[in-house]
Amino acid sequence: MSALPTILLTGFEPFGGERINPSQEIVRALEGATIAQHRVAGAILPVVFAATLPLLEDLIAAHRPVLVLALGQAGGRSALSIERVAVNLVDARIADNDGAQPIDVPVVAGAPNAYFSTLPVKAITARLRTLGIPVAPSLSAGTFVCNQVFYALAHLLATRHPHARGGFVHVPWLPEQAAHHPEAPSMALDTMIAGVRAAIECALTTQDDLRVSGGATH
């Protein structure tokens, strides 16, 4: 019997003074799981501008996934954020874990200004809402390492791996993190794991996204 097709799920190590990163914990929980007859391969990326792109390229080449879902921490957000747009810009507000802080440079020189996620963003949002999981589409993945990975992923899929789909989901702080940030929102790890699992299943089983309004006025 042939091996199951692969989903590549990535998260990040802690950064910005935090001792834990929820994206890392979600990947650890789902590593090796079977979702919709696909196997999850997990990987933890460093929060280092110079290292993430070649590592992501190597991971896609090694696993040859049909779906890539990258996760990242977005402290201060109250819901899972299904990102729609990756921009070709690095403008670091803080230094990465190696002390680098690039400002106003492209992720990939000479590449398009932006890419859209190839995930069914609106369908995923609707699916998670039926499960009672706080979720919202997002039009900005920031300009730090999360957006860099999202853009690099989109560029790789568009130029070298067109058979695969991919996108990015930001997740809130865990309660133990929010305890150090007064009045900051958080989400339980089990809820985030359930949401990511449902997002993966929806992406694997939904070819065309929903035609419903998901825009914003500001």
Backbone as numpy.savetxt, mean C-alpha at the origin, in Angstrom:
# Nx Ny Nz CAx CAy CAz Cx Cy Cz
0.16 -31.24 -9.03 -0.68 -30.05 -9.03 0.20 -28.81 -9.03
-0.11 -27.84 -9.87 0.69 -26.63 -9.97 0.52 -25.76 -8.74
1.55 -24.96 -8.48 1.50 -24.06 -7.33 0.45 -22.97 -7.55
-0.07 -22.45 -6.46 -1.06 -21.38 -6.56 -0.39 -20.10 -7.07
-1.13 -19.28 -7.82 -0.59 -17.98 -8.22 -0.34 -17.12 -6.99
0.54 -16.16 -7.14 1.05 -15.41 -5.99 0.52 -13.99 -5.91
0.25 -13.57 -4.68 0.00 -12.17 -4.33 1.22 -11.69 -3.56
1.79 -10.58 -3.97 2.89 -9.98 -3.20 2.31 -8.88 -2.32
2.49 -9.03 -1.02 2.01 -8.06 -0.03 3.21 -7.48 0.69
3.36 -6.16 0.61 4.51 -5.52 1.26 4.06 -4.55 2.35
4.91 -4.42 3.35 4.73 -3.44 4.41 6.06 -2.77 4.70
6.08 -1.91 5.69 7.30 -1.18 6.04 7.72 -1.43 7.48
9.01 -1.26 7.70 9.55 -1.26 9.05 9.11 0.02 9.77
9.25 0.08 11.11 8.91 1.31 11.83 9.79 2.48 11.40
9.24 3.68 11.53 10.00 4.89 11.18 9.45 6.06 11.98
10.13 7.18 11.89 9.66 8.40 12.53 9.58 8.32 14.05
10.43 7.50 14.64 10.44 7.37 16.10 9.48 6.33 16.65
8.68 5.70 15.80 7.75 4.66 16.25 8.50 3.34 16.46
7.97 2.51 17.37 8.60 1.22 17.63 7.90 0.08 16.91
6.79 0.39 16.24 6.01 -0.62 15.54 5.41 0.03 14.30
5.15 -0.76 13.29 4.49 -0.26 12.09 3.34 -1.22 11.77
2.10 -0.75 11.76 0.97 -1.65 11.53 1.05 -2.37 10.18
1.61 -1.73 9.18 1.72 -2.40 7.88 2.59 -3.65 7.97
3.64 -3.57 8.77 4.51 -4.72 8.98 3.75 -5.85 9.68
2.95 -5.49 10.68 2.21 -6.51 11.43 1.14 -7.18 10.56
0.53 -6.43 9.66 -0.47 -7.01 8.76 0.19 -8.02 7.82
1.34 -7.66 7.28 2.05 -8.57 6.39 2.43 -9.84 7.13
2.93 -9.71 8.34 3.29 -10.89 9.12 2.09 -11.80 9.36
0.92 -11.19 9.57 -0.29 -11.98 9.85 -0.79 -12.72 8.61
-0.63 -12.12 7.43 -1.19 -12.71 6.22 -0.16 -13.49 5.39
1.11 -13.43 5.75 2.14 -14.18 5.04 1.77 -15.67 4.99
1.77 -16.23 3.79 1.47 -17.65 3.62 -0.01 -18.00 3.53
-0.88 -17.02 3.73 -2.32 -17.28 3.67 -2.76 -17.56 2.24
-3.90 -18.26 2.11 -4.52 -18.47 0.80 -5.78 -17.63 0.74
-5.86 -16.77 -0.28 -7.01 -15.90 -0.48 -7.48 -16.06 -1.91
-8.73 -16.48 -2.08 -9.31 -16.67 -3.41 -8.40 -17.51 -4.30
-7.88 -18.59 -3.73 -7.02 -19.53 -4.45 -5.71 -18.91 -4.94
-5.23 -17.94 -4.18 -3.93 -17.33 -4.42 -3.15 -17.36 -3.11
-1.83 -17.49 -3.22 -0.97 -17.54 -2.04 -0.34 -16.17 -1.79
-0.33 -15.77 -0.52 0.26 -14.48 -0.15 1.74 -14.66 0.17
2.59 -13.93 -0.54 4.01 -13.82 -0.22 4.23 -12.45 0.38
4.81 -12.38 1.55 4.98 -11.12 2.24 6.42 -10.64 2.22
6.60 -9.34 2.29 7.93 -8.74 2.36 7.86 -7.42 3.11
8.87 -7.16 3.92 8.96 -5.91 4.67 10.03 -5.03 4.03
9.63 -3.83 3.64 10.54 -2.90 2.99 11.16 -1.95 4.00
12.39 -1.55 3.78 12.99 -0.53 4.65 12.43 0.85 4.31
12.38 1.72 5.29 11.97 3.10 5.03 13.23 3.88 4.66
13.73 3.53 3.49 15.00 4.07 2.98 14.82 4.32 1.49
14.91 5.57 1.08 14.68 5.92 -0.32 15.57 5.12 -1.27
16.85 4.98 -0.93 17.80 4.36 -1.85 17.59 2.86 -2.01
16.97 2.22 -1.04 16.89 0.76 -1.04 15.58 0.20 -1.57
14.50 0.95 -1.45 13.19 0.35 -1.70 12.95 0.00 -3.17
13.40 0.83 -4.09 13.12 0.58 -5.51 13.78 -0.69 -6.02
15.09 -0.87 -5.83 15.70 -2.12 -6.31 15.15 -3.34 -5.60
14.80 -3.21 -4.32 14.23 -4.35 -3.60 12.86 -4.72 -4.15
12.04 -3.73 -4.42 10.72 -3.99 -4.98 10.85 -4.66 -6.36
11.78 -4.18 -7.16 12.01 -4.77 -8.47 12.41 -6.24 -8.35
13.29 -6.53 -7.42 13.73 -7.92 -7.20 12.59 -8.80 -6.71
11.74 -8.28 -5.84 10.63 -9.06 -5.30 9.63 -9.43 -6.40
9.33 -8.48 -7.27 8.39 -8.76 -8.36 8.99 -9.77 -9.33
10.27 -9.64 -9.62 10.92 -10.58 -10.52 10.96 -11.98 -9.92
11.17 -12.08 -8.62 11.29 -13.38 -7.96 9.94 -14.08 -7.81
8.89 -13.32 -7.45 7.59 -13.94 -7.16 6.66 -13.98 -8.36
6.88 -13.11 -9.33 6.01 -13.02 -10.52 4.53 -13.00 -10.10
4.16 -12.06 -9.26 2.79 -12.04 -8.73 1.77 -11.57 -9.76
0.53 -11.99 -9.56 -0.57 -11.47 -10.39 -1.16 -10.23 -9.75
-0.87 -10.03 -8.47 -1.37 -8.87 -7.74 -0.31 -8.43 -6.75
-0.06 -7.12 -6.70 0.85 -6.56 -5.70 0.09 -5.51 -4.90
0.06 -5.69 -3.60 -0.56 -4.70 -2.72 0.48 -4.23 -1.72
0.80 -2.95 -1.80 1.75 -2.35 -0.88 0.99 -1.62 0.22
1.44 -1.80 1.45 0.82 -1.16 2.61 1.79 -0.19 3.26
1.23 0.86 3.86 2.06 1.80 4.59 1.28 2.46 5.71
1.99 2.97 6.68 1.39 3.65 7.84 1.09 5.10 7.52
-0.12 5.53 7.89 -0.51 6.94 7.75 -1.06 7.40 9.09
-0.18 7.75 10.01 -0.61 8.21 11.31 -1.47 9.45 11.21
-2.60 9.47 11.92 -3.52 10.59 11.87 -4.75 10.30 11.05
-4.70 9.31 10.15 -5.89 8.92 9.40 -6.71 7.95 10.24
-8.03 7.98 10.02 -8.93 7.19 10.84 -9.48 5.96 10.13
-9.14 5.80 8.85 -9.70 4.70 8.06 -8.62 4.12 7.17
-8.86 2.92 6.65 -8.00 2.40 5.60 -8.16 3.30 4.38
-7.06 3.75 3.82 -7.07 4.66 2.68 -6.65 3.90 1.43
-7.58 3.73 0.50 -7.28 3.05 -0.75 -6.78 4.09 -1.73
-5.49 4.11 -1.96 -4.87 5.19 -2.74 -5.18 5.04 -4.23
-5.46 6.17 -4.87 -5.80 6.17 -6.30 -4.67 6.67 -7.19
-3.83 7.60 -6.67 -2.86 8.28 -7.53 -1.47 8.25 -6.91
-0.49 7.83 -7.70 0.92 7.89 -7.30 1.59 8.98 -8.12
2.30 9.89 -7.47 2.93 10.99 -8.19 4.45 10.80 -8.26
5.03 11.28 -9.34 6.46 11.13 -9.58 7.23 12.23 -8.86
7.13 12.22 -7.54 7.73 13.28 -6.73 8.13 12.74 -5.36
9.34 13.05 -4.96 9.80 12.83 -3.59 10.08 14.19 -2.98
9.42 14.48 -1.87 9.62 15.75 -1.16 9.49 15.42 0.32
10.58 14.99 0.93 10.55 14.39 2.26 10.45 15.45 3.36
9.38 15.37 4.14 9.22 16.27 5.29 10.15 15.88 6.42
10.42 14.57 6.55 11.35 14.06 7.56 12.37 13.18 6.85
13.46 12.88 7.55 14.49 12.01 6.98 14.03 10.55 7.02
14.54 9.75 6.09 14.25 8.33 6.13 15.11 7.66 7.20
15.04 6.35 7.31 15.75 5.65 8.38 17.26 5.60 8.18
17.75 6.07 7.04 19.18 6.22 6.83 19.63 7.67 6.91
18.70 8.56 7.25 19.04 9.96 7.39 18.93 10.78 6.12
18.49 10.17 5.03 18.35 10.91 3.77 17.03 11.67 3.73
17.06 12.87 3.18 15.86 13.70 3.09 15.84 14.42 1.74
15.61 13.68 0.65 15.56 14.32 -0.67 14.37 15.25 -0.82
14.57 16.33 -1.53 13.53 17.34 -1.71 13.35 17.63 -3.20
12.10 17.55 -3.64 11.72 17.90 -5.01 12.55 17.19 -6.08
12.59 15.86 -5.97 13.23 15.04 -7.00 12.22 14.01 -7.49
12.36 13.53 -8.72 11.42 12.52 -9.21 11.72 11.14 -8.62
10.70 10.32 -8.55 10.90 8.93 -8.18 11.66 8.22 -9.30
11.19 8.43 -10.53 11.83 7.85 -11.72 12.02 8.98 -12.73
13.26 9.34 -13.00 13.54 10.44 -13.93 13.01 10.12 -15.32
12.33 11.10 -15.93 11.84 10.95 -17.28 10.57 10.15 -17.43
10.03 9.67 -16.32 8.80 8.87 -16.35 7.58 9.79 -16.25
6.37 9.24 -16.47 5.16 10.07 -16.37 5.02 10.77 -15.02
4.28 11.87 -15.01 4.10 12.63 -13.77 3.31 11.87 -12.72
2.44 10.97 -13.15 1.60 10.24 -12.20 1.09 8.96 -12.83
0.69 8.03 -11.99 -0.01 6.82 -12.40 -1.24 6.65 -11.52
-2.28 6.05 -12.10 -3.43 5.64 -11.31 -3.25 4.20 -10.86
-3.79 3.89 -9.70 -3.82 2.50 -9.24 -4.57 1.65 -10.25
-4.13 0.42 -10.43 -4.86 -0.51 -11.29 -5.77 -1.44 -10.47
-5.92 -1.15 -9.20 -6.87 -1.87 -8.37 -8.28 -1.29 -8.56
-9.32 -2.09 -8.31 -10.69 -1.56 -8.34 -10.98 -0.79 -7.05
-10.50 0.43 -6.99 -10.51 1.21 -5.75 -11.92 1.38 -5.18
-12.87 1.72 -6.04 -14.23 1.96 -5.55 -14.93 0.67 -5.13
-14.65 -0.41 -5.84 -15.23 -1.69 -5.46 -14.67 -2.17 -4.12
-13.38 -1.96 -3.91 -12.77 -2.33 -2.63 -13.38 -1.49 -1.51
-13.53 -0.20 -1.75 -14.13 0.68 -0.74 -15.53 0.21 -0.38
-16.33 -0.12 -1.39 -17.70 -0.58 -1.14 -17.71 -1.90 -0.37
-16.82 -2.82 -0.75 -16.77 -4.12 -0.08 -16.44 -3.97 1.41
-15.44 -3.15 1.71 -15.06 -2.98 3.11 -16.15 -2.29 3.91
-16.87 -1.37 3.28 -17.96 -0.70 4.00 -19.07 -1.68 4.35
-19.33 -2.66 3.49 -20.35 -3.66 3.82 -19.92 -4.51 5.00
-18.63 -4.59 5.26 -18.10 -5.35 6.39 -17.98 -4.51 7.65
-18.34 -3.23 7.56 -18.25 -2.35 8.71 -16.84 -1.90 9.04
-15.96 -1.93 8.05 -14.57 -1.52 8.26 -14.39 -0.09 7.75
-13.94 0.83 8.58 -13.73 2.22 8.13 -12.76 2.28 6.96
-13.20 2.89 5.87 -12.40 2.92 4.65 -12.79 4.13 3.82
-11.85 4.63 3.03 -12.13 5.76 2.14 -11.12 5.75 1.01
-11.55 6.13 -0.20 -10.57 6.34 -1.28 -9.74 7.58 -0.96
-8.51 7.59 -1.42 -7.62 8.72 -1.15 -6.95 9.16 -2.45
-6.80 10.46 -2.61 -6.16 11.02 -3.80 -4.72 11.46 -3.56
-4.19 11.18 -2.37 -2.80 11.54 -2.10 -2.15 10.52 -1.18
-1.08 9.92 -1.68 -0.28 8.99 -0.87 0.92 9.69 -0.25
0.90 11.05 -0.28 1.99 11.81 0.29 3.16 11.93 -0.68
4.32 12.32 -0.15 5.53 12.46 -0.97 6.74 11.85 -0.27
6.46 10.87 0.61 7.53 10.21 1.36 7.79 8.83 0.73
8.32 7.90 1.47 8.70 6.60 0.92 7.47 5.79 0.49
6.33 5.97 1.15 5.12 5.26 0.73 4.76 5.60 -0.71
4.69 6.88 -1.02 4.37 7.27 -2.39 5.46 6.82 -3.35
6.71 6.87 -2.91 7.80 6.41 -3.77 7.59 4.95 -4.18
7.25 4.11 -3.21 7.01 2.70 -3.50 5.78 2.54 -4.40
4.71 3.28 -4.11 3.50 3.21 -4.92 3.81 3.59 -6.37
4.55 4.68 -6.55 4.88 5.11 -7.91 5.80 4.10 -8.59
6.83 3.65 -7.89 7.75 2.68 -8.48 7.02 1.40 -8.87
6.11 0.95 -8.01 5.31 -0.22 -8.32 4.48 0.00 -9.59
3.78 1.12 -9.64 2.95 1.42 -10.81 3.78 1.49 -12.08
4.97 2.08 -11.98 5.85 2.19 -13.15 6.34 0.82 -13.60
6.70 -0.04 -12.66 7.14 -1.39 -13.00 6.03 -2.19 -13.67
4.82 -2.06 -13.13 3.70 -2.80 -13.71 3.36 -2.28 -15.11
3.45 -0.98 -15.30 3.11 -0.39 -16.59 4.15 -0.70 -17.66
5.41 -0.81 -17.27 6.47 -0.93 -18.26 7.07 -2.32 -18.39
6.97 -3.14 -17.32 7.65 -4.44 -17.37 6.79 -5.62 -16.97
5.70 -5.38 -16.25 4.86 -6.49 -15.77 3.39 -6.17 -16.01
2.98 -5.98 -17.25 1.60 -5.57 -17.53 0.55 -6.61 -17.20
0.97 -7.85 -16.94 0.03 -8.90 -16.58 -0.50 -8.75 -15.15
0.19 -7.97 -14.34 -0.15 -7.86 -12.93 -0.90 -6.56 -12.63
-1.69 -6.60 -11.55 -2.36 -5.39 -11.04 -1.69 -5.00 -9.73
-1.85 -3.74 -9.36 -1.22 -3.34 -8.12 -1.70 -2.00 -7.62
-1.46 -1.76 -6.34 -1.83 -0.49 -5.75 -1.33 -0.39 -4.32
-1.81 0.64 -3.63 -1.30 0.96 -2.30 -2.45 1.26 -1.35
-2.32 0.79 -0.11 -3.29 1.08 0.95 -2.55 1.62 2.16
-2.97 2.79 2.61 -2.46 3.34 3.87 -3.33 2.88 5.03
-2.70 2.59 6.15 -3.43 2.12 7.33 -3.16 3.05 8.51
-4.12 3.18 9.43 -3.94 4.08 10.58 -2.94 3.55 11.60
-2.67 4.38 12.59 -1.90 3.92 13.74 -2.64 2.83 14.49
-1.90 1.99 15.16 -2.46 1.06 16.13 -2.80 1.81 17.42
-3.71 1.27 18.24 -4.06 1.96 19.49 -2.85 2.27 20.37
-1.88 1.34 20.44 -0.72 1.59 21.29 0.15 2.72 20.76
0.09 2.98 19.46 0.79 4.14 18.90 0.02 5.42 19.17
-1.29 5.36 18.95 -2.12 6.56 19.14 -2.10 7.03 20.59
-1.81 6.14 21.51 -1.74 6.52 22.93 -0.67 7.58 23.18
0.30 7.66 22.29 1.38 8.65 22.43 1.11 9.90 21.60
-0.05 9.95 20.96 -0.43 11.10 20.14 -1.84 11.51 20.57
-1.97 12.42 21.52 -3.27 12.77 22.10 -4.34 13.05 21.05
-5.49 12.40 21.24 -6.68 12.55 20.40 -6.50 12.03 18.97
-5.41 11.32 18.69 -5.20 10.77 17.36 -6.06 9.52 17.17
-6.62 9.32 15.97 -7.40 8.11 15.69 -6.50 6.89 15.56
-7.10 5.72 15.70 -6.37 4.47 15.56 -7.33 3.38 15.11
-6.80 2.21 14.84 -7.62 1.07 14.44 -6.99 -0.20 14.99
-7.80 -1.14 15.42 -7.31 -2.41 15.93 -6.65 -3.22 14.82
-5.61 -3.94 15.16 -4.88 -4.71 14.17 -5.79 -5.74 13.49
-6.65 -6.43 14.25 -7.54 -7.43 13.66 -8.46 -6.81 12.61
-8.91 -5.59 12.85 -9.77 -4.91 11.87 -8.99 -4.61 10.60
-7.75 -4.16 10.75 -6.93 -3.86 9.58 -6.62 -5.13 8.78
-6.32 -6.20 9.47 -6.04 -7.47 8.79 -7.26 -7.92 7.99
-8.44 -7.84 8.61 -9.67 -8.22 7.92 -9.91 -7.34 6.70
-9.62 -6.05 6.83 -9.82 -5.14 5.72 -8.88 -5.41 4.57
-7.61 -5.68 4.87 -6.65 -5.97 3.81 -6.97 -7.29 3.13
-7.36 -8.28 3.91 -7.76 -9.57 3.32 -8.95 -9.37 2.36
-9.94 -8.60 2.79 -11.10 -8.35 1.95 -10.72 -7.55 0.71
-9.80 -6.61 0.85 -9.35 -5.82 -0.30 -8.66 -6.70 -1.33
-7.83 -7.62 -0.86 -7.15 -8.54 -1.77 -8.16 -9.41 -2.50
-9.11 -9.97 -1.77 -10.12 -10.83 -2.38 -10.92 -10.07 -3.43
-11.29 -8.84 -3.10 -12.05 -8.02 -4.05 -11.23 -7.74 -5.30
-9.95 -7.41 -5.13 -9.10 -7.12 -6.28 -8.92 -8.34 -7.18
-8.91 -9.53 -6.58 -8.73 -10.75 -7.35 -10.00 -11.18 -8.08
-11.14 -10.75 -7.57 -12.41 -11.23 -8.13 -13.21 -10.16 -8.87
-12.68 -8.94 -8.93 -13.37 -7.82 -9.59 -12.52 -7.30 -10.74
-13.01 -7.48 -11.95 -12.25 -7.02 -13.11 -12.47 -5.53 -13.37
-13.72 -5.10 -13.37 -14.05 -3.71 -13.67 -14.53 -3.00 -12.41
-14.01 -1.80 -12.18 -14.37 -1.06 -10.98 -15.81 -0.55 -11.06
-16.37 -0.19 -9.92 -17.71 0.38 -9.86 -17.74 1.76 -10.50
-18.85 2.09 -11.14 -19.03 3.42 -11.72 -19.93 4.22 -10.77
-19.35 4.62 -9.66 -20.06 5.41 -8.66 -19.19 6.59 -8.29
-19.81 7.63 -7.78 -19.06 8.82 -7.40 -18.15 8.52 -6.21
-16.91 8.96 -6.33 -15.99 8.81 -5.22 -15.07 10.01 -5.12
-15.48 11.11 -5.75 -14.65 12.29 -5.80 -14.78 13.17 -4.55
-14.10 14.29 -4.59 -14.11 15.23 -3.48 -14.21 16.65 -4.03
-14.77 17.56 -3.24 -14.89 18.94 -3.66 -13.69 19.79 -3.23
-12.86 19.24 -2.35 -11.68 19.99 -1.91 -10.64 19.03 -1.36
